[in-house]
Amino acid sequence: MNIQLEKMKQKQECEKRKRIAEEKHKEWVQKKKEEERRERERKLSKEMAEKATRELEKMQIQEKAEVKYKEWLKKKRAEEAEKKKKEKEKEKEREAELQEKKARSEKIFKEWLQNARNKPRPVLNGYGFPRGKSTGL
């Protein structure tokens, strides 16, 4: 009887150890699953943060590019306006020079005309001969 009692005790102890081992195993599996879930969540949140950072950087780069483009466009328009202004000034100078030249020409022509009236007229039928006669060659 004693042997049977010991066998039963051993069997009970063996079952008890099995249950404890199973419970520990279940706890371990549950902890492992929980750790894996947390790790996945951590990775996901890290990826989302990185993605948000990349998007933010992309937006900042795009904003900088837009600002630079606007500055360039403003500068280009200012240069073109300056160029047009210079061209108009040159055109005005050319016109003023032309007017001055024309006025000078008219003045010189009038002076010449005035002087031409006062000059003595050449002798008619002279044709380069003194007193109209051939001097013999």
Buried (B, 14 or more C-beta within 10 A) or exposed (E): EEEEEEEEEEEEEEEEEEEEEEEEEEEEEEEEEEEEEEEEEEEEEEEEEEEEEEEEEEEEEEEEEEEEEEEEEEEEEEEEEEEEEEEEEEEEEEEEEEEEEEEEEEEEEEEEEEEEEEEEEEEEEEEEEEEEEEEEE
